[in-house]
Amino acid sequence: MRKLLDGTVAQELKKTKTLTIKTKCPGKWILVDKETGEVYTPYETDGLSQWKKIATWDKDGNDA
């Protein structure tokens, strides 16, 4: 189990899982790690890196 910033817990799986988003508008998406507060946005060009870190939020969603 992983404790999230808001105090809830999330189940940790034994194996990794690949998540995929298909979109024509990558700039509208953000990805938030609810355990660390790290916030990412996708690169709009193809390449090895798909996500870039843009912020770190605290438990209330404010910049940490």
N, CA, C and O atoms as a Tinker XYZ file with bonds, in Angstrom:
   256  protein
     1  N      0.837000   -1.179000    0.000000    73     2
     2  CA     0.000000    0.000000    0.000000    64     1     3
     3  C      0.888000    1.250000    0.000000    63     2     4     5
     4  O      1.956000    1.276000    0.612000    81     3
     5  N      0.418000    2.275000   -0.698000    73     3     6
     6  CA     1.127000    3.552000   -0.735000    64     5     7
     7  C      0.241000    4.631000   -0.130000    63     6     8     9
     8  O     -0.928000    4.755000   -0.496000    81     7
     9  N      0.795000    5.416000    0.800000    73     7    10
    10  CA     0.037000    6.504000    1.414000    64     9    11
    11  C      0.140000    7.730000    0.506000    63    10    12    13
    12  O      1.240000    8.154000    0.153000    81    11
    13  N     -1.005000    8.295000    0.133000    73    11    14
    14  CA    -1.061000    9.441000   -0.758000    64    13    15
    15  C     -1.072000   10.737000    0.042000    63    14    16    17
    16  O     -1.307000   10.727000    1.250000    81    15
    17  N     -0.816000   11.852000   -0.638000    73    15    18
    18  CA    -0.731000   13.147000    0.035000    64    17    19
    19  C     -1.997000   13.500000    0.805000    63    18    20    21
    20  O     -1.925000   14.167000    1.837000    81    19
    21  N     -3.154000   13.062000    0.317000    73    19    22
    22  CA    -4.414000   13.392000    1.003000    64    21    23
    23  C     -4.729000   12.436000    2.154000    63    22    24    25
    24  O     -5.793000   12.527000    2.766000    81    23
    25  N     -3.797000   11.513000    2.448000    73    23    26
    26  CA    -3.972000   10.597000    3.564000    64    25    27
    27  C     -4.594000    9.264000    3.198000    63    26    28    29
    28  O     -4.579000    8.336000    4.007000    81    27
    29  N     -5.144000    9.150000    1.995000    73    27    30
    30  CA    -5.709000    7.881000    1.562000    64    29    31
    31  C     -4.579000    6.950000    1.129000    63    30    32    33
    32  O     -3.426000    7.371000    1.034000    81    31
    33  N     -4.907000    5.699000    0.869000    73    31    34
    34  CA    -3.902000    4.741000    0.430000    64    33    35
    35  C     -4.299000    4.171000   -0.933000    63    34    36    37
    36  O     -5.479000    4.095000   -1.273000    81    35
    37  N     -3.291000    3.777000   -1.695000    73    35    38
    38  CA    -3.506000    3.151000   -2.994000    64    37    39
    39  C     -2.801000    1.807000   -2.999000    63    38    40    41
    40  O     -1.720000    1.659000   -2.428000    81    39
    41  N     -3.408000    0.846000   -3.636000    73    39    42
    42  CA    -2.835000   -0.495000   -3.722000    64    41    43
    43  C     -1.620000   -0.483000   -4.628000    63    42    44    45
    44  O     -1.659000    0.106000   -5.709000    81    43
    45  N     -0.541000   -1.124000   -4.204000    73    43    46
    46  CA     0.653000   -1.285000   -5.032000    64    45    47
    47  C      0.604000   -2.681000   -5.654000    63    46    48    49
    48  O      0.485000   -3.677000   -4.942000    81    47
    49  N      0.696000   -2.748000   -6.955000    73    47    50
    50  CA     0.647000   -4.022000   -7.668000    64    49    51
    51  C      2.004000   -4.715000   -7.631000    63    50    52    53
    52  O      3.026000   -4.064000   -7.412000    81    51
    53  N      2.023000   -6.015000   -7.839000    73    51    54
    54  CA     3.276000   -6.768000   -7.865000    64    53    55
    55  C      4.038000   -6.537000   -9.167000    63    54    56    57
    56  O      5.269000   -6.559000   -9.182000    81    55
    57  N      3.301000   -6.313000  -10.270000    73    55    58
    58  CA     3.917000   -6.090000  -11.574000    64    57    59
    59  C      3.589000   -4.684000  -12.057000    63    58    60    61
    60  O      2.554000   -4.117000  -11.708000    81    59
    61  N      4.495000   -4.130000  -12.873000    73    59    62
    62  CA     4.238000   -2.809000  -13.428000    64    61    63
    63  C      3.118000   -2.860000  -14.447000    63    62    64    65
    64  O      2.832000   -3.913000  -15.018000    81    63
    65  N      2.493000   -1.737000  -14.671000    73    63    66
    66  CA     1.385000   -1.622000  -15.609000    64    65    67
    67  C      1.679000   -0.441000  -16.534000    63    66    68    69
    68  O      2.075000    0.627000  -16.066000    81    67
    69  N      1.491000   -0.623000  -17.836000    73    67    70
    70  CA     1.682000    0.442000  -18.810000    64    69    71
    71  C      0.352000    1.128000  -19.076000    63    70    72    73
    72  O     -0.645000    0.478000  -19.387000    81    71
    73  N      0.350000    2.452000  -18.948000    73    71    74
    74  CA    -0.845000    3.250000  -19.202000    64    73    75
    75  C     -0.592000    4.084000  -20.458000    63    74    76    77
    76  O      0.483000    4.662000  -20.616000    81    75
    77  N     -1.577000    4.145000  -21.343000    73    75    78
    78  CA    -1.414000    4.842000  -22.619000    64    77    79
    79  C     -2.547000    5.835000  -22.826000    63    78    80    81
    80  O     -3.709000    5.534000  -22.554000    81    79
    81  N     -2.193000    7.029000  -23.313000    73    79    82
    82  CA    -3.181000    8.029000  -23.690000    64    81    83
    83  C     -3.008000    8.299000  -25.178000    63    82    84    85
    84  O     -1.901000    8.583000  -25.635000    81    83
    85  N     -4.097000    8.210000  -25.935000    73    83    86
    86  CA    -4.078000    8.586000  -27.348000    64    85    87
    87  C     -4.862000    9.878000  -27.484000    63    86    88    89
    88  O     -6.019000    9.953000  -27.069000    81    87
    89  N     -4.228000   10.913000  -28.074000    73    87    90
    90  CA    -4.869000   12.219000  -28.179000    64    89    91
    91  C     -4.312000   13.000000  -29.355000    63    90    92    93
    92  O     -3.170000   12.792000  -29.766000    81    91
    93  N     -5.108000   13.882000  -29.883000    73    91    94
    94  CA    -4.648000   14.820000  -30.902000    64    93    95
    95  C     -4.244000   16.157000  -30.270000    63    94    96    97
    96  O     -3.753000   17.051000  -30.958000    81    95
    97  N     -4.452000   16.282000  -28.975000    73    95    98
    98  CA    -4.165000   17.537000  -28.276000    64    97    99
    99  C     -3.417000   17.255000  -26.970000    63    98   100   101
   100  O     -4.005000   17.348000  -25.893000    81    99
   101  N     -2.121000   16.912000  -27.054000    73    99   102
   102  CA    -1.383000   16.565000  -25.837000    64   101   103
   103  C     -1.258000   17.705000  -24.830000    63   102   104   105
   104  O     -1.091000   17.465000  -23.635000    81   103
   105  N     -1.337000   18.945000  -25.313000    73   103   106
   106  CA    -1.179000   20.086000  -24.417000    64   105   107
   107  C     -2.291000   20.255000  -23.400000    63   106   108   109
   108  O     -2.139000   21.033000  -22.458000    81   107
   109  N     -3.406000   19.550000  -23.558000    73   107   110
   110  CA    -4.508000   19.680000  -22.594000    64   109   111
   111  C     -4.363000   18.729000  -21.411000    63   110   112   113
   112  O     -5.149000   18.811000  -20.467000    81   111
   113  N     -3.396000   17.844000  -21.437000    73   111   114
   114  CA    -3.264000   16.808000  -20.415000    64   113   115
   115  C     -2.230000   17.184000  -19.361000    63   114   116   117
   116  O     -1.238000   17.851000  -19.658000    81   115
   117  N     -2.475000   16.745000  -18.114000    73   115   118
   118  CA    -1.453000   16.737000  -17.074000    64   117   119
   119  C     -1.514000   15.379000  -16.373000    63   118   120   121
   120  O     -2.545000   14.706000  -16.384000    81   119
   121  N     -0.416000   14.999000  -15.777000    73   119   122
   122  CA    -0.304000   13.757000  -15.021000    64   121   123
   123  C      0.180000   14.141000  -13.624000    63   122   124   125
   124  O      1.198000   14.820000  -13.484000    81   123
   125  N     -0.541000   13.711000  -12.595000    73   123   126
   126  CA    -0.182000   14.056000  -11.217000    64   125   127
   127  C      0.086000   12.782000  -10.438000    63   126   128   129
   128  O     -0.748000   11.878000  -10.403000    81   127
   129  N      1.254000   12.714000   -9.813000    73   127   130
   130  CA     1.583000   11.610000   -8.917000    64   129   131
   131  C      1.003000   11.972000   -7.552000    63   130   132   133
   132  O      1.512000   12.869000   -6.879000    81   131
   133  N     -0.048000   11.288000   -7.147000    73   131   134
   134  CA    -0.756000   11.633000   -5.914000    64   133   135
   135  C      0.014000   11.242000   -4.658000    63   134   136   137
   136  O     -0.394000   11.582000   -3.547000    81   135
   137  N      1.129000   10.526000   -4.831000    73   135   138
   138  CA     1.971000   10.176000   -3.679000    64   137   139
   139  C      3.028000   11.249000   -3.436000    63   138   140   141
   140  O      3.282000   11.608000   -2.286000    81   139
   141  N      3.651000   11.768000   -4.501000    73   139   142
   142  CA     4.747000   12.734000   -4.363000    64   141   143
   143  C      4.334000   14.165000   -4.666000    63   142   144   145
   144  O      5.021000   15.103000   -4.262000    81   143
   145  N      3.213000   14.351000   -5.376000    73   143   146
   146  CA     2.774000   15.675000   -5.769000    64   145   147
   147  C      3.428000   16.186000   -7.048000    63   146   148   149
   148  O      3.200000   17.331000   -7.437000    81   147
   149  N      4.236000   15.361000   -7.709000    73   147   150
   150  CA     4.889000   15.784000   -8.957000    64   149   151
   151  C      3.844000   15.880000  -10.073000    63   150   152   153
   152  O      2.982000   15.012000  -10.211000    81   151
   153  N      3.941000   16.963000  -10.873000    73   151   154
   154  CA     2.991000   17.238000  -11.949000    64   153   155
   155  C      3.759000   17.254000  -13.265000    63   154   156   157
   156  O      4.808000   17.889000  -13.373000    81   155
   157  N      3.230000   16.552000  -14.266000    73   155   158
   158  CA     3.893000   16.435000  -15.561000    64   157   159
   159  C      2.939000   16.824000  -16.680000    63   158   160   161
   160  O      1.722000   16.698000  -16.543000    81   159
   161  N      3.502000   17.299000  -17.793000    73   159   162
   162  CA     2.750000   17.552000  -19.013000    64   161   163
   163  C      3.494000   16.845000  -20.154000    63   162   164   165
   164  O      4.717000   16.723000  -20.102000    81   163
   165  N      2.786000   16.386000  -21.165000    73   163   166
   166  CA     3.470000   15.659000  -22.240000    64   165   167
   167  C      4.205000   16.597000  -23.192000    63   166   168   169
   168  O      3.803000   17.742000  -23.399000    81   167
   169  N      5.291000   16.083000  -23.766000    73   167   170
   170  CA     5.938000   16.768000  -24.876000    64   169   171
   171  C      5.022000   16.640000  -26.083000    63   170   172   173
   172  O      4.371000   15.609000  -26.252000    81   171
   173  N      4.957000   17.664000  -26.924000    73   171   174
   174  CA     4.091000   17.610000  -28.106000    64   173   175
   175  C      4.812000   17.002000  -29.305000    63   174   176   177
   176  O      4.184000   16.748000  -30.333000    81   175
   177  N      6.118000   16.765000  -29.191000    73   175   178
   178  CA     6.883000   16.145000  -30.272000    64   177   179
   179  C      7.264000   14.726000  -29.871000    63   178   180   181
   180  O      7.351000   14.413000  -28.684000    81   179
   181  N      7.490000   13.877000  -30.853000    73   179   182
   182  CA     7.893000   12.498000  -30.583000    64   181   183
   183  C      9.325000   12.465000  -30.070000    63   182   184   185
   184  O     10.134000   13.332000  -30.402000    81   183
   185  N      9.628000   11.464000  -29.264000    73   183   186
   186  CA    10.970000   11.300000  -28.723000    64   185   187
   187  C     10.966000   10.259000  -27.629000    63   186   188   189
   188  O      9.940000    9.643000  -27.341000    81   187
   189  N     12.132000   10.066000  -27.019000    73   187   190
   190  CA    12.249000    9.064000  -25.961000    64   189   191
   191  C     11.493000    9.485000  -24.700000    63   190   192   193
   192  O     10.898000    8.645000  -24.024000    81   191
   193  N     11.515000   10.766000  -24.387000    73   191   194
   194  CA    10.798000   11.263000  -23.211000    64   193   195
   195  C      9.394000   11.671000  -23.615000    63   194   196   197
   196  O      9.213000   12.393000  -24.596000    81   195
   197  N      8.408000   11.219000  -22.874000    73   195   198
   198  CA     7.028000   11.558000  -23.189000    64   197   199
   199  C      6.455000   12.612000  -22.249000    63   198   200   201
   200  O      5.528000   13.330000  -22.625000    81   199
   201  N      6.987000   12.720000  -21.036000    73   199   202
   202  CA     6.433000   13.628000  -20.035000    64   201   203
   203  C      7.539000   14.491000  -19.446000    63   202   204   205
   204  O      8.649000   14.010000  -19.219000    81   203
   205  N      7.237000   15.777000  -19.196000    73   203   206
   206  CA     8.194000   16.666000  -18.527000    64   205   207
   207  C      7.563000   17.198000  -17.244000    63   206   208   209
   208  O      6.383000   17.547000  -17.210000    81   207
   209  N      8.374000   17.253000  -16.198000    73   207   210
   210  CA     7.903000   17.732000  -14.902000    64   209   211
   211  C      7.722000   19.242000  -14.961000    63   210   212   213
   212  O      8.615000   19.960000  -15.411000    81   211
   213  N      6.563000   19.727000  -14.504000    73   211   214
   214  CA     6.300000   21.156000  -14.545000    64   213   215
   215  C      6.070000   21.768000  -13.164000    63   214   216   217
   216  O      6.122000   22.989000  -13.016000    81   215
   217  N      5.818000   20.941000  -12.160000    73   215   218
   218  CA     5.540000   21.471000  -10.818000    64   217   219
   219  C      5.550000   20.344000   -9.799000    63   218   220   221
   220  O      5.584000   19.166000  -10.155000    81   219
   221  N      5.520000   20.717000   -8.534000    73   219   222
   222  CA     5.289000   19.782000   -7.438000    64   221   223
   223  C      4.224000   20.405000   -6.550000    63   222   224   225
   224  O      4.386000   21.530000   -6.076000    81   223
   225  N      3.135000   19.677000   -6.325000    73   223   226
   226  CA     2.024000   20.166000   -5.524000    64   225   227
   227  C      2.090000   19.591000   -4.124000    63   226   228   229
   228  O      2.620000   18.501000   -3.907000    81   227
   229  N      1.538000   20.345000   -3.170000    73   227   230
   230  CA     1.381000   19.815000   -1.821000    64   229   231
   231  C      0.018000   19.117000   -1.740000    63   230   232   233
   232  O     -0.664000   18.975000   -2.755000    81   231
   233  N     -0.372000   18.692000   -0.568000    73   231   234
   234  CA    -1.619000   17.919000   -0.420000    64   233   235
   235  C     -2.862000   18.697000   -0.801000    63   234   236   237
   236  O     -3.903000   18.096000   -1.067000    81   235
   237  N     -2.778000   20.041000   -0.835000    73   235   238
   238  CA    -3.924000   20.865000   -1.197000    64   237   239
   239  C     -3.904000   21.309000   -2.666000    63   238   240   241
   240  O     -4.778000   22.060000   -3.101000    81   239
   241  N     -2.904000   20.842000   -3.428000    73   239   242
   242  CA    -2.805000   21.217000   -4.836000    64   241   243
   243  C     -2.092000   22.527000   -5.079000    63   242   244   245
   244  O     -2.144000   23.074000   -6.180000    81   243
   245  N     -1.419000   23.039000   -4.046000    73   243   246
   246  CA    -0.631000   24.283000   -4.183000    64   245   247
   247  C      0.804000   23.949000   -4.511000    63   246   248   249
   248  O      1.279000   22.869000   -4.163000    81   247
   249  N      1.513000   24.860000   -5.180000    73   247   250
   250  CA     2.932000   24.633000   -5.462000    64   249   251
   251  C      3.681000   24.439000   -4.162000    63   250   252   253
   252  O      3.563000   25.227000   -3.224000    81   251
   253  N      4.459000   23.362000   -4.133000    73   251   254
   254  CA     5.211000   23.047000   -2.912000    64   253   255
   255  C      6.571000   23.715000   -2.928000    63   254   256
   256  O      7.345000   23.563000   -1.982000    81   255
